[in-house]
Amino acid sequence: MVKYDANGYGKYIVIRHNNGLETIYGHLSKQLIHENQIVRSGQAIGLGGNTGRSTGSHLHFETRLCGVALNPALFFDFPNQDVTGDYYVYRKNNIDSESARATALRGTAASLGYSRENIQGKRTTAPAQKSAEVKQAPAAADYSNRESRTTPSNTSAQILYHKVVADDTLESIAQQYGITVEQLCKLNHLGKYSKVVKGQIIRYS
């Protein structure tokens, strides 16, 4: 659905997913798709804005299942641009407590920020090596002002992302960050011959 509601969501889009979930995007300044269009993961659908009943530019995002509004934090790990898991079982008797816990986890000190640096990573040019056998990997983003996400064993394994630009391929992204295509595919649940699209978020660490 691609509609306009002057007294509510303004310019808004509803995407109906194959699993029955509906995601709603409101207060957009521009809708980039049309009704009944099939869209893919990573595809731009609209531009953020301040239309409808809104007091400032922002994105109003909702998730609904069979008409029931559910906390998006139950499904999506927003700072890490990922889902929380492959499955979510909805139970009416514990949805409130699960929702409160998911919201609380988003506000912990370990949560990553939403800066451009966090999402895209900060790349620096590594010095040339004298030996052809030694390949210097690009420097990771500077997270000095925030805590990095760590593995359960509390080792400091930062999770970093790359935003796809024109002409990017899995091979070029892997080469840019000094990893193999196989590692990149495993991190992003992609096939070896998958194509990436401009604007797509790819995890590389």
C-alpha angles and dihedrals in degrees: 000000000000111000147144126235112182094191097043135011095007109205104005142169130207118200118197111207126208092250093059096260118132122204120198125202116191143183092031121168091212137012112218098189136053134231118288092012116144110234131192135218111280094021117133110242103172149344125257118252152138106264126140122010098351135129097203144004110289143121118259105207126185136174119205132180117196088342094308114124110230129187108264089215087071090068108022132059094205102186091050095042092233143105120262092234146331093265139030122191113208114215119177094211096059104027093102095053093044090049092051091049093049091051092048092051091055090061099051122117090246092064113107120237126248098240122137087245091058095048099040102025125229113265124202129182113256118221116260115263122228092216116068089210093064116078117191114217117221116266116263123241117282108253096171092126096052141033119261123233109260137201120255090263088061094244112147100250106158119209109222133182141205124210110220117241130189115300094015117143132180088256095052093046092049091049092048092058098036098247135114126261088241091058091048092050092049093050092051101034091241133144121246091251097043117133121224123217131215111274094022116136114231124189114222103170 
